[in-house]
Amino acid sequence: MAAHPPVRVGVGALLVAPGGRVLVGVRKGVGAGTTALPGGHLEPGEALAHCAARETAEETGIDAQGWRPVAVENVVVGADGGASAGAAPAAGAGSALPLRSHYITVFMRCDLDTEPAARTLEPGACEGWAWVPWADLGARAHAPLFAPLAALVARGGGLADLERRV
């Protein structure tokens, strides 16, 4: 059986402004052309809230505090680039399909009083940031979505429903 990449932990930073607007950007590099939240890899020994705050500040310049976990997604990307929530389908008895990546993504939420201006501090990783209604993501107004965000949105519901997914 072929060796698989390690399971990694990602953190998606769900910044929520008044009116249910969330901050999203269009990715470059891995997942190029997809809409995603700020976020990145959890570093060894790092707290989830610290990771969300760090990644948000590094990518957007927004200093946000008061993060809390609201959802977890298990996203497996096959060698063909196809992503699925949950486990990859089996190739046959006793074997699994080759994997490109496997991420457990923890979505951390921070509610804001305003829509702070987001700067594109990592132009090699993101085309730019915009505040959009959460409902527009489900309506595919900003499709395609980055695989972890797509899995989260596919579950349906509004922002309040995320509180019940941890």
matplotlib code that plots the C-alpha trace (Angstrom):
import matplotlib.pyplot as plt

x = [0.0, 1.3, 2.4, -0.1, 0.7, 0.3, -3.0, -2.6, -4.6, -5.9, -7.6, -10.2, -10.7, -14.4, -14.6, -18.3, -19.3, -22.7, -25.4, -23.8, -21.0, -17.8, -14.3, -13.3, -10.5, -9.6, -6.7, -3.5, -1.2, -2.9, -6.6, -6.0, -9.2, -11.2, -12.9, -11.6, -11.5, -8.2, -6.4, -3.6, -1.7, -1.8, 1.8, 3.1, 2.0, -0.1, -3.6, -6.4, -7.5, -3.9, -3.6, -6.8, -5.6, -2.1, -3.2, -5.7, -3.2, -0.5, -2.9, -5.2, -3.7, -6.8, -6.1, -9.1, -9.6, -12.3, -12.0, -14.1, -14.4, -17.7, -17.1, -14.8, -14.5, -12.5, -11.5, -9.6, -8.2, -7.5, -4.5, -6.9, -7.6, -11.1, -12.1, -14.6, -15.8, -15.0, -12.9, -11.7, -13.6, -11.8, -10.1, -10.7, -10.4, -7.7, -6.5, -7.3, -7.0, -3.8, -4.2, -2.9, -3.8, -5.9, -6.9, -8.8, -10.0, -11.2, -13.2, -12.8, -15.3, -14.7, -17.7, -16.8, -18.6, -17.5, -16.1, -12.4, -10.5, -8.5, -5.2, -3.7, -0.5, 0.4, -0.2, 1.4, -1.3, -4.5, -5.8, -7.6, -10.3, -14.0, -16.8, -19.7, -23.0, -22.7, -25.8, -24.0, -21.5, -24.2, -25.9, -22.6, -22.3, -18.6, -18.0, -15.9, -15.1, -11.9, -12.5, -12.8, -15.1, -17.1, -17.6, -18.7, -21.2, -22.5, -23.9, -26.3, -27.8, -26.9, -24.1, -26.1, -26.2, -22.4, -22.5, -24.0, -21.3, -18.4]
y = [0.0, 3.5, 5.8, 8.6, 12.2, 13.0, 14.2, 18.0, 20.4, 23.5, 26.5, 28.5, 32.0, 32.9, 36.7, 37.7, 41.3, 42.8, 41.5, 38.1, 39.2, 37.2, 37.9, 35.8, 35.9, 34.2, 31.8, 31.6, 28.5, 25.5, 25.8, 28.6, 30.4, 29.2, 31.4, 30.8, 32.2, 33.5, 30.6, 28.2, 25.4, 24.9, 25.0, 22.4, 23.5, 26.4, 27.1, 27.1, 30.7, 31.9, 30.3, 32.0, 35.3, 34.9, 33.8, 36.6, 39.2, 37.8, 37.6, 40.6, 42.9, 42.6, 42.1, 40.1, 38.6, 36.4, 33.4, 30.2, 26.9, 26.5, 23.6, 20.8, 19.3, 16.3, 16.8, 14.2, 15.2, 12.3, 12.1, 13.3, 16.5, 15.6, 16.5, 14.8, 15.5, 12.4, 9.5, 8.8, 6.0, 2.6, 1.4, -2.3, -4.7, -3.7, -0.7, 3.0, 5.4, 7.4, 10.7, 14.2, 15.6, 15.0, 17.9, 18.2, 21.9, 23.6, 26.6, 29.4, 32.2, 35.8, 38.2, 41.9, 45.2, 46.6, 45.5, 46.4, 47.1, 44.0, 44.4, 41.8, 41.1, 37.8, 38.7, 35.4, 33.5, 35.6, 37.9, 40.1, 40.2, 41.1, 41.1, 39.0, 37.7, 34.2, 33.2, 34.2, 31.4, 28.8, 30.3, 29.7, 33.5, 33.1, 29.6, 27.6, 27.3, 26.0, 22.4, 22.9, 25.9, 24.0, 21.1, 23.5, 25.4, 22.1, 21.2, 24.1, 26.5, 30.0, 31.3, 30.5, 26.8, 26.6, 26.9, 23.4, 21.7, 21.5]
z = [0.0, -0.9, 1.8, 2.5, 3.5, 7.2, 8.5, 9.1, 11.2, 9.5, 11.1, 9.3, 10.7, 10.4, 11.0, 11.4, 11.0, 11.6, 9.3, 9.0, 6.6, 6.6, 5.3, 2.3, -0.3, -3.5, -3.1, -5.1, -5.1, -3.4, -4.2, -6.7, -7.8, -4.9, -2.2, 1.3, 4.8, 6.3, 8.0, 7.8, 9.6, 13.4, 14.6, 17.1, 20.7, 19.4, 20.8, 18.2, 19.1, 18.8, 15.4, 14.2, 15.5, 14.1, 10.6, 10.4, 11.4, 9.0, 6.0, 6.6, 9.2, 11.3, 15.0, 16.2, 19.6, 21.2, 19.0, 19.7, 17.9, 15.9, 13.5, 12.4, 8.9, 7.8, 4.2, 2.2, -1.2, -3.6, -6.0, -8.7, -6.8, -5.9, -2.3, -0.1, 3.4, 5.6, 4.5, 1.0, -0.7, -0.6, -3.8, -3.0, -0.2, 2.2, 0.3, -0.1, -2.9, -3.1, -1.3, -2.1, 1.4, 4.5, 6.7, 9.8, 9.7, 12.9, 12.2, 14.7, 14.9, 16.0, 16.1, 15.3, 15.9, 12.5, 9.1, 9.5, 6.3, 5.3, 3.6, 1.3, 3.2, 1.4, -2.2, -3.3, -1.4, -1.9, -4.6, -2.1, 0.7, 0.7, 3.2, 1.8, 3.3, 4.6, 2.6, -0.6, -0.1, 0.1, -2.9, -4.8, -5.5, -4.7, -6.0, -6.3, -2.6, -1.0, 0.0, 3.8, 3.4, 0.7, 3.2, 5.9, 3.6, 2.2, 5.6, 5.1, 7.6, 8.8, 11.0, 14.1, 13.1, 13.3, 17.0, 17.2, 15.1, 17.5]

ax = plt.figure().add_subplot(projection="3d")
ax.plot(x, y, z, "-o")
ax.set_aspect("equal")
plt.show()
